[in-house]
Amino acid sequence: MNPLMKLKIFFLILHSLFFILHSSAQQMPTYSQNILNPYLLNPAYAGESSYMNVFLHARNEFSDMPNSPESYMLTMDGNFSNPKFAFGVSAFNNIEAIFKNMGISASYRYKLQIADIHFVSLAISGGIVQNSIDFSKIIAADPTEISDFKGVETRFNPNIDFGILYQLKNFRAGFSIHNLTSPTYKYEQTQNEQYLSYRLMRSLRFTLAYEQPLYEELRLDAMLLSQSVQGLPFEVGASANFNYGDKFWIGGGYRLETDAFVMAGIRVSDQLMFSYCYNFIASGDAAHRAYLGATHEVALGFRWQRQSGKNKSKDKNLNEDIKQLRYMLESQGEEIDRLKQENEEIKRKQELYSIDNSKIDSLIALRAHRINTIPDVKVMEENAKDSTPQAYYVIVAAGQDLLGFKDFQKLLLRELSLETSLMPFEGNSTYYFLYTGHFVKPEDAQAEVKRLRKMKINNYIIGEVWVYKK
């Protein structure tokens, strides 16, 4: 919100609180370090990181102004065991002049893949917001105007937020609705039937974020944010960070006709980080800026890798890590080849089971015999010895029905897990040989014949397995 507009609204509330009987002011502050914790902007960002994240944000706005606004936010988000599902929780406390907002909410996020490298996340948040007004802080020209409202009045109301996030590699586009039900808090005195209503205004937020690797471990993180709140000017802002190896970062941003900021942070350890942001007013005259002062914002973050329970085996821990890694690769488009291979494997298995049972008897009838009618077929006698290196093929079927051989191969693979190959006879004939392997030594070929007999291949062929010497 424009700082000047904020002051006008605030003093308007103090001057005409009981005449208008309806008030509005900045209710949910926008933090400047959203680029570090985008869950602040949109619940659909929950679980986007491979870590469990906890952030504490503290913001003191217009520090030189009396009763300057203070905001505190605690968030936590992470994945469930299945990374498609994620959760988030948040608690906040905002103090601004006579108003105080406190609340807690929980988020649930579901992520679905709509194309090879395109993902959409949907999230909903629900919680309770407590709104308090301290009437003792109001200084009115006519004391009778506030005589019926004394001390601190507190009301509770449920609240709902909704978010959606689209992801394509390093690009993300988000839309979120906050204060969806726009709850109204009613403060009333039944004695004279006067009342004051305070409503949380619905806000719409649009975000565009992009991560661009620059050089080695240096990366540019950029975010564009726009916000629309009923009755307030449309806000547009942009921020960018130069991040080196996730060890330290520096950046800044600007909100149109409002303020600008610079920020810097450091990761103290793999788990702990600290970041500071300095905001200064970028509009209005010098006296106006001097009166309000600067805005200070700090963020403290803690993260840890999600681990399985102690009672689970190391293998299961490894499997969980593999699942997480696969999902990360998939989200970056690096899992496409694996998915295609899996698809081909599924198709191959489907083909194995596509054989009609009525064909099985006719397939078994394929004879595995020595084709003496074909010239130049050399058959190695069982237990024969040959010192000359040759090519020995172990034949399980021979014939002229090429189409039948294709189905027969599927049958052997399905029933015996036996891989076979098809070879045409190198003569002036249309015969084909179906073999399981070829060998240089005759004893190796004979060992293969014995192995096939132990597999009970004779249940699927008529005749005997034999060896063709090429």
Disulfide bonds with the S-S distance in Angstrom:
none
